[in-house]
Amino acid sequence: MNQHAGRIAELREALGGAHKLAVKKVKDHLEPFVQAFIENAPFAVMASADAEGNCDASPKGGLPGFIKVVDERTLLIPDIGGNRLFQTYQNFESNPKAGLIFMIPGMDVTVRVNGRVSLIEQDGLAKRGIEPELSWTDENSGIVQGILLDVDEAYFHCPRSMQFANLWDTATIEANEQRSIKSLMGDAAAD
């Protein structure tokens, strides 16, 4: 038995369970407000796991709306060339489920979408008129293939985590633009 199952029940009892509005907001389709958010989002993170539970979270970026709302139950994610590790695709071979969190810079709310995936080859994307929609390109920024996600659940996520992090604070963003990866290590970088 899962050692955490009892603890989860204890937490739900102690904290009073999920707020009724939180439960009510989870839908099995993309509501119009969710669709509009996705159509304006230039960034998402796609999470997946293989059959053994080994996880991956892969950032996806492009011009706002680069992830296409096909209809209220389907998204099309053009996959742009990246590091060629293909960890997400390895996960899909044994577990065709994925979760996405969409972000719009400056907005504290996010949208979460979970569902089941199938892959579309480049010729299928070409037939749909799908091309890279990017604000920056290099020699590796072509479309590798596409991912169709059949929506199981979709909803807005509250702004608390973004507010806890003060993620969009412009002074912090400006300061970080001047920093290097090496500077993150501080004194350890000198070792």
Buried (B, 14 or more C-beta within 10 A) or exposed (E): EEEEEEEEEEEEEEEEEEEEEEEEBBEEBBBEEBBBBBBEBBBBBBBBBBEEEEEBEBEBBBEBBBBBBBEBBBBBBBBBEBEEEBBBBBBBEEBBBBBBBBBBEEBBBBBBBBBBBEBBEBEBBEEEEBEBBBEEEEEEEEBBBBBBBEBBBBBBBBEEEBEEEEBBEEEEEEEEEEEEEEEEEEEEEEE
